[in-house]
Amino acid sequence: MRIVLEGVDATGKTTLGQHLARELNYRYQPSEGPPRHTGEMAARIARYQRMEDTVFDRHPIVSQTIYGVMRPNPDEDQPTPLDIAEFYSRRCPFFIYCRPSPNSKIRHTIKDYDTKEHLALIEKNQQKILDLYDRWALSNARLVYRIGESFNPILAMIRKELEDRD
């Protein structure tokens, strides 16, 4: 099973993901950020699609589609329609939407790969990114997680699904 955690920064994805990976004895795949060169996203998607028994802190099919709309050239290095169709139809992951609490300020956690341009785009488009994630979650997320909630119900739900698959 592949478990994908999605949402804006600072919503608990890393903490939840590492906990789930440890409890389920899965691999944990941290977010790799925006592509740094042409073709990187296609290679990353192909590599991720081969990974099973993994907890993903963001998956490029989802996050690249959402964050890609704010780039100066939004069609650059986007997932192909075939990649997207395969991702959502064949062996569909277990999606968890990590959402900020109501009225909390959205904040970006600065990473080594962030450029000044990328940070400026995120700052300018915070609400748009949150709105896109909210719309995505309505159709795809199995559950919503907010920082501070117990991990136990999530773990129980995943374990039940794994039992049902056997």
C-alpha positions in Angstrom: 0.0 0.0 0.0 1.1 3.5 -0.7 0.1 6.3 1.7 0.2 9.8 0.5 0.2 12.8 2.9 -0.7 16.1 1.2 -1.3 19.7 2.3 0.4 23.0 2.8 3.6 23.2 4.9 3.6 23.1 8.7 0.5 20.9 8.9 2.2 17.8 10.5 2.9 15.7 7.3 6.4 14.9 8.3 5.6 13.9 11.9 2.6 11.9 10.9 4.4 10.3 8.0 7.5 9.2 10.0 5.2 7.8 12.7 3.1 5.8 10.2 6.2 4.5 8.5 7.7 3.4 11.7 4.5 1.7 13.0 3.7 0.0 9.7 7.4 -0.9 8.9 7.1 1.1 5.7 9.6 3.3 3.9 9.3 7.0 4.4 9.8 9.2 1.3 10.2 12.9 2.2 9.2 15.6 -0.2 11.8 16.5 -2.8 10.5 19.9 -3.5 10.0 21.6 -6.9 11.9 20.3 -9.9 15.3 21.8 -10.4 15.8 20.9 -14.0 13.8 19.8 -17.0 12.8 16.1 -17.0 13.4 15.7 -13.2 9.7 15.5 -12.5 9.0 12.7 -15.0 11.9 10.7 -13.6 10.7 11.3 -10.0 7.1 10.3 -10.9 8.4 7.1 -12.6 10.5 6.2 -9.5 7.7 6.9 -7.1 5.2 4.8 -9.1 7.5 1.8 -8.5 7.6 2.3 -4.7 5.2 0.1 -2.6 4.8 0.0 1.1 5.8 3.7 1.3 4.5 6.7 3.2 5.0 9.8 0.9 5.3 13.2 2.4 3.7 14.7 -0.7 3.6 13.0 -4.1 4.6 14.9 -7.2 1.4 13.9 -9.1 -0.6 15.9 -6.5 1.8 18.6 -5.3 3.2 19.4 -8.7 -0.3 19.8 -10.1 -1.3 22.2 -7.2 1.9 24.2 -6.9 2.6 24.2 -10.6 -0.3 26.6 -11.3 1.6 29.4 -9.6 4.7 29.2 -11.8 5.4 31.7 -14.5 5.1 28.8 -17.0 2.6 26.4 -15.4 2.8 23.8 -18.1 6.5 23.2 -17.5 7.5 19.8 -16.1 3.9 18.9 -15.2 2.8 15.3 -14.8 1.3 13.9 -18.0 -2.4 13.0 -18.3 -1.4 9.3 -18.5 0.7 9.6 -15.3 -2.2 11.3 -13.5 -4.8 8.7 -14.8 -2.6 5.8 -13.7 -1.9 7.3 -10.3 -5.6 7.8 -9.5 -7.0 4.6 -11.0 -4.4 1.8 -10.7 -3.4 0.9 -7.1 -4.8 4.2 -5.8 -2.9 5.4 -2.7 -4.5 6.0 0.7 -4.7 9.8 0.8 -4.5 11.8 4.0 -5.0 15.5 3.8 -3.0 17.4 6.5 -4.9 20.7 6.8 -4.1 23.7 8.9 -6.4 24.4 11.8 -9.1 27.1 11.1 -7.8 30.6 11.5 -4.2 29.5 11.7 -1.7 31.4 9.6 -0.3 29.4 6.7 3.5 29.3 6.9 6.1 27.8 4.6 8.9 25.8 6.1 12.0 27.0 4.3 14.1 24.1 2.9 17.5 23.9 1.3 16.1 23.6 -2.2 13.9 26.7 -2.0 14.8 29.7 -4.2 13.9 33.3 -3.6 11.6 33.1 -6.6 9.8 30.0 -5.3 9.4 31.5 -1.8 7.9 34.7 -3.3 5.4 32.7 -5.3 4.3 30.7 -2.3 3.9 33.9 -0.2 1.8 35.5 -3.0 -0.3 32.4 -3.6 -0.9 31.0 -0.1 -4.7 31.2 -0.2 -4.9 29.9 -3.7 -2.7 26.9 -2.8 -4.9 26.1 0.3 -8.1 26.4 -1.8 -6.7 24.0 -4.4 -5.7 21.5 -1.7 -9.2 21.8 -0.2 -10.8 21.1 -3.5 -8.5 18.2 -4.2 -9.2 16.7 -0.7 -13.0 16.7 -1.3 -12.6 14.2 -4.1 -9.6 12.2 -2.9 -8.7 12.3 0.7 -9.7 9.3 2.9 -9.4 11.5 6.0 -8.3 14.9 7.2 -5.6 15.2 9.9 -4.8 18.3 11.9 -1.8 18.8 14.1 -2.4 17.6 17.6 -4.9 14.9 16.7 -4.1 11.4 17.8 -2.3 9.1 15.3 -4.1 6.0 16.6 -7.4 6.3 14.6 -5.4 6.9 11.4 -3.2 3.9 12.1 -6.2 1.7 13.0 -8.0 2.7 9.7 -4.9 1.9 7.6 -4.4 -1.5 9.4 -8.0 -2.4 8.8 -7.7 -1.6 5.1 -4.5 -3.7 4.9 -6.4 -6.6 6.6 -9.3 -6.3 4.1 -6.9 -6.4 1.2 -5.4 -9.7 2.3 
